[in-house]
Amino acid sequence: MATPRSPVGGRRLLMILVAIASGTVVLPPAVAWRLNRSRVDQTTARASSAAERVKSHLEALTLLDRGADVVCGPGRLPKPGVGAAQEAWFRKAVVAPSLFGSGMPTDAWGQCFLMNVGDVPRGGRVWIISAGPNGMIDTPLGASAIAGDDIGAIVK
């Protein structure tokens, strides 16, 4: 007669616990990081494509003579935040998806890309910019480089 075996031995139990721990502690953050990285990459590509598309008709934008400093493409405006940079982008923002051309996508979070068209006549740097993962603009208007987690491409 065979001796009865324990249903789960110590080593097997340890392996099961390690598998459960890695499935609940390690895997979700790794998947979240990969998803966020994918969204950043998508948004970077979309911003670059939009900047190239807008370059050809930047000088002819019709809202320049109406006092629009910032235009918003398709999608929702990024959430309002605190800070001078965020406030400056939204002070004279106009929702005008048609200025970006047909087929213009949103960023990977469903928010519109913003373009600081008010800097065209002043000869300043013009950006196509996304608020990025945190949904708030960190880059000051007229900045020479992107700040915070914003994602953008230079139009001019």
Summary of the structure (lengths in Angstrom):
residues: 156
radius of gyration: 23.8
end to end distance: 85.8
largest distance: 96.1
contacts: 447
relative contact order: 0.17
helix: 44%
strand: 12%
